[in-house]
Amino acid sequence: MAKSYVSATINGESSEFLCETQQTLLDVLRDVVGLTGSKEGCASGDCGACSVIMDGRLVCSCLVLGVEAEGTSITTIEGIATGEKLHPVQQKFLEHAALQCGFCTPGLIVATKALLDENPNPTETEARYWLAGNLCRCTGYDKVIRAVMDAAAELRGETVG
Amino acid sequence: MSSLSYAAPTSVDDAVKLLAGSSGLAKVLSGGTDLLVQLRSGRVKPELIVDTKKIPGIIGIREENGGFVIGAGTPGAVVEAHAGLTAAWPGLVEALDLIGSTQIQGRCSLAGNLCNGSPAADSVPALFAANAIAVVVGSKGRREIPVEQIPTGPGRTSLAKDEFILEFKLPPRPARSSDAYLRFIPRTEMDIAVVGCGVSLTLDAKGVCTAARVALGAVAPTVIMVPAAAAALIGHTLDADTLAKLDAAAQAAAKPISDKRGTIEYRTKIAGVLARRTAAIAFDRAAGIKNGKAH
């Protein structure tokens, strides 16, 4: 079976790869492009650990075919920080200890980035609903939500304590 | 490893030719939120995937002849963000918005939800109640059929191998018309309907219902229309007697199975309760009461 040639922009850089039709975008990111930050939890779109931003929309990369990435722009967890400088969402997850095992964290951070890009001032309820597709079995979510709300405040320029 | 081909045609004709020319199973890809799960599990083994998203018009919403036309592959997030559609058809929009998470909303579509053929599909009762028309394209040309003629059983549709849905047409809305969708799930988010109910209706100036359509999900092999429930509403205000007749009609139409989500008895009772609650919201919206849940 011939592989398809795909050209996409990944984390701001043009990227080219070959993939088979049945390979998901997650498979391609991890196994072909070498970006292993996005995680495979359920492989059925339920857990959100593979979340990426594709042409401005939050998606599960396990539910996108690699070939569908042709011509798109994709942001993965590796594209959230600026060089060595953590994004405020990442910094707040650390400060609030919003993780334990860390497996869901890349997806949660990407999903939070997408939330705050669209809605810089979410209510806690809005944040909880937005993140309902990101499962975490460690934190009980409260620390996650505190980090999200704090990151939102910081990004709005409202420095809290 | 089986060989699986992929094509992303940029015209209806090319897509139809690819589907017609496939010797084995060919699957139409919109958002893929069901198809990729089925591919992964091995439940479907196509030889060809035809990605329809590059076909002009298949993603997007436009107004035409006083009604709305929704591209078959338009993601839920795009539909939800459309202010005009949300004002005219809040029930359809809230039904589509109930599917999955934010991530799923970035991809899931009305056509995918309909053609996946789940009896519990959230957007389908609302689409049925809305009296939506599916514009189907195939080798024999283009035909327009009521959406309730598409699903024929769990996972099955009436579409031929070389056919797919291009868009949905929603009829013009008379004054004092609105709709609503409710599903019952035992949690607040991210679950599959135990029962779903869509109601679309029109009131006269005195608040009497002049037209209604009621559909139920998850109580039969397909989503079903319930004409007797609509008949209970038409000609009446939403008084206690009307609600009782609506409840009875919905329960009588429900022919559910018992499974892990609920028993036959439970689902039947819930069908009546949901019909009453959904109708109450639709009445309030049609009367101009915002976010009405007064009943």
Interface residues (C-beta under 8 A of the other chain):
Chain A: M1 S4 E20 T21 Q22 T24 A43 S44 G45 D46 G48 S51 M54 R57 L58 V59 C60 C62 L63 V64 L65 V67 E68 E70 A111 A114 L115 Y129 W130 L131 A132 G133 N134
Chain B: M1 S3 L4 S5 Y6 A8 L29 G31 G32 T33 L36 V37 L39 R40 S41 I49 D51 K53 P75 A77 G100 S101 T102 Q103 I104 G106 R107 E189 M190
